[in-house]
């Protein structure tokens, strides 16, 4: 756990904006005082949710994507800590754990030329090291009976979430992925586009549902692969929102039925939401309201084991809105799952 940086009271005070007569979420969340025996501390702590950050975009860069997801964690904290703590949400059952420090990997990848094959291979090896740290921490959180809420970072971290959860439960898990892309690409070295294919191939992922694939950005090869695997189901954004062949609410229930037979995780890629600054910003996608409804509906099920929100980019001009949007998603999940 040498990469874990605990969120502490000093950091909290810097980010909190207090107002007389108000109780802020950040004033009431739980914190850990030291980094020793994380599992034991979590096991004995009366919290339901553990929020952690994965501030990196190494996996995105290794996939020839647009960097910037490494800055999202701090933007989310600034927003989340300053929402109201009231009868609708109780922060006392929430621990903000901290973040994994990937600064060394980010420095290394910044010195690579990903247009060169040897450098892209180096970047993908760095992603594999990130996988180990993520899966180890998720393993400890889930083993302690808590529900991690993970703020990315790239979608490469889906692999670590799935592996860590599966190892903690000693069984394969299911996943629903709200995403414009399948992230089920070839096992060509780890990156943000193949977290699910690696998890599936290595026996950590069982049932998988992709919600909202963009038909024009999914290759025939990927569709052929998905169509021949009975444990994988999907729908497309085009069928839902353009041709209106499918109902959003009915498809949400179908997705839930496919994954909720056993323990499952929720993956939310901000690429799927229209005009949210992300590694693959889309002018045509689901609304923020639809994303919130999806998380609330899916998150109510008792078998949900984690929530991962990824691929958002917090630029200077958009950081506040990005942080606020993800804070809505986090609190919708907490309200759905109960506290």
N, C-alpha and C positions, 0 to 999 in steps of 0.2 A: 504493500500500500504506500510505497514511497512517492507515488505521483499524486496522492490525495491531499488537497489543500482544504482544510476545514473552513467553513464560513464562520466567522467569529463575531463577537459583540462589537468590536471596533469597526469592522466592515459594515455591520448593520447600522450603526450610528451615523456613518458617513452617507448612507443611502436613504435613510429615513427622513421624511419631512413630517414632523409632528404638528398637530393642530389641537388647540385647547378644546376639550369636550369630545374629542374623537379618539377611537381606538383603532389603530392601524394593524393590518395583518402582520406586518413585520415586527411589531411590538410583542406579539403573542406566539410567534413560531418558536419551536424548540431548537436548541443548538447543542452540539457536543463540545465538551471542554478540552478533550485531548484525543489524540489519534490512535491510542493503544487499544487493542481488543475491540475493534469496531463491531464485530459480530455480537460479542457479549453485551456491549453497551446498547445496541439496537434491540437485542432480545429482551432486555430489562426496561426499556423505555416505553412509556405509554403513548405511543404515536401510531398512526395508521399509514401515513405516507412519508416517504423520504425523497426530497427533491435534490437532484444533483445536476451539475452542468458538465458537458463534454465540449469545451471550447476549442474545436479544431476544425480544419477543413482540408486535412491531408488526404482523406479519402475522396473528396470532391476533386481536388487537384489531380490525384492519381487516376481519375476518370475523365480528365480533360475538361472539367467543369469550371464554373466561375467561383473563385474563392470569396470569403467574407463571412462564412458561417461561424468562424471562430470568435466573432464579436457579439454573438447573440445572447450569451449567458448573462453578461453584465446588464444588457438592456432589459432583459426579462426581470432581473432582480430589482432594478430601479422602479419598475412598474409594479411588480407583484407585492413588494414590501409595503407599498403605499396605498394599496386598496383598503377598503374598510373591513374591519372585523366586526361582524354583527350577527343577528339571529340566523342569517342565511348561510353563514360559513364560520367555522370555528378553527382558528389557526393553531389552537393548542394541541391538536392531533397531527400536526405537520412538523416535520423536522427538515430544516434546510441543512443538508450535510456539507455541501461545498462543491468543489470541482476537481477533476483530474487535470493535472498540469502537463500539457503536451507541448510546451514551449520549445523544448529541444527538437522534437519532431517537426514542428512548424519552421524552426530555423533551418533545419536540414533540407526540408522540401523547398524552401525559398531559394536555395542555392542550386536547385536542379533545373535543367531545361527539359520539360516534359515532352518536347517535340522529338527528343532523342530516345530511342528505345531503351538504352541502358539506364537512362535516368528515370524513365517511367517505371521500370522494374524496381529501381531503388525506392521510389515513392510507394510502390505497392508492398514492398517489404516493411516499410515504416507503418503502413496500415495494419499489417499483421501484428506488430508489437502493440499497437493501440488496442487491437482486438483482445489481447491477453489482459490488459489492464481493465478494460470495460467489463469483460466477462467475469473476472475475479471479483470486482466490486458488486456487480449485480447479483452474483452468487451469494455473497454475504448478506446482502439486504433481503433477498427473497428467502434465504435459509432462516433468517430471523423472523419471518412471518410478516414482513412489511411490504408495502407496494411502492416500488420506485416510480417516480415521475422524472423522466430524463429529458433534459433540454440540450439539444445538439447545437452545433455540430452537424456533420454529414450523415447521410443515411447508411453509410458503411457501418455505423454503430448498431444497426439492427442485428447484425450477426452476434455481437457481444451480448446484447440484451437477450437474444434467443438462447444462446449457448449458456449463459450464466443462469438464466431461469430454469432451463431444462436440467442442468446439472444439480441445481438446488432441489428440484422436485423429483430428480432421478427418473425422468420420463421425457419423451418428446412433448413439445407444446404446439399449440396452434397460434396463428397470427392473422389479424385483419389489417390490411395496409391501405389507407386512404391516400391514393397516389396517382399521379398522371403516368407513372412508369412502373414496370413490374419489378425492377431491380433483381431480375432473375437471369442476368446475362452470364456468359461463359465464365468458367473458373480459370481465369487467365492471370491470376494474381489479384489480391484483394483491392477493392476500390468501392466507391459509393453505389455502383450499379450492379453489384452481385452479392450483397449481404445475404439475401434469401436463398439464392441458389447454392451458396456455400453451406448455409445452415441446413438446407434440405439434404444435400449430398453427404454431409457428415452426420446425419441422423439426429439432429436436434429439432427440426421442424417437421410437423405432421401436416395438418390441414392449413391451407393458406388461401386467403381471399383477398384479391386486389380490387379495390373499389374505385372506379372512375378512370380506367386506362384511357389514354388519348390514342385513338386509332391511328392517326397520322404520325405518331411518334413511337410506335411499337412495331418492330420488324416482323415480317412473316415468320422468320425463324423462331422468334420468341413466342408468337401465337401458336405455332406448331408444337413447340415444347409444352406450353401451358395446356393445350388441348388434349395432349396424350397422357397427362398425369391426372388421374381421377381425384386425388386429394387437393388439387388446386382448382379454384373457381374464380371467376372474375366477371365484371361488367365493364362497360365503357362509358365514358363521359358523353360521347356522341349519342349513344343509345338512350341515355338518361335525359340529357338536357337539350340536345339538338333535335333528334328525331322523336323524342318523347315516347319511345317504345316501352320504356321501363319506368316504374314509379320509384322515386328516391326513397320514400318511406318503406315500401315493400322490399326493395333491394337491401336496405339497411337491415331489415329483419332477416332476409335470406343470408346475408353475410354473417350475422350473429348466429344463426342456426348452424352454419357451417363450422364455426370455430368454437362455439361455447359448450360443446359436448365435453370438453376437458379444459384444463388450464390454458389460457390464451393471453396474448399481448396485443396492445393497440399501437399501431404505428401511424403517425400523421406526418406526411411530407408536405411542407408549406408550398411546394411547387404546384400542388393541386388546387390551391386557393387563388382566385383571380386577383391580380395586382398586388399580391403580397411579395415584398422584396425577397427574392430567393435565388438559389443557384441556377434555377431554370424558370425565371419569372414568366408567368403566362398571362396574356391579355384575355384568355377565355378559359375559365375554370369555375369551380364551385364558389359560392358566396361564403363569406365569413359566418353567416347565420347557419348555412348548411353544415359547415365544418363543426360548429358548436353543437348543433342538433345531433350530428353523427356521434360525437364523443359522448354526449349526455346519454343517448339511447344505448350505445354499446357499453358504456362505462357502468351502467346499472347492474350488469350481470355479476353474480357472485364468483364466477370463475376467472374474472380478469385479474391478471398478475402484474401488469405494468403498463405505463403509458410513455411513449417516446414521441417527442415533437422535434422535427429536424428540418434542415436545409434552408431555414430562414436566414436572411442576411440583414444585419443591423448597420446600415450606412448612417452617416452623420445626420442626413436629412430625414431618414425613415426610422431611426433607432427607437424613438418614442412610440410610434405607431406599431412597430413590430413587437416591442416589448409588451405593449398593452394588449395586442391581439393574442399573443401566446399566454398572457396572464388570464385572459378570458377562458382559453381552452383548459388551462390547468384548474381553474376554479370550477368550471363546468364539470370536469371529471370528479373532483372532490365532492361536489354537491350530489352527483349522480350515484357515486359509490357509497356515500354515507360517511359520517364522521362521529 
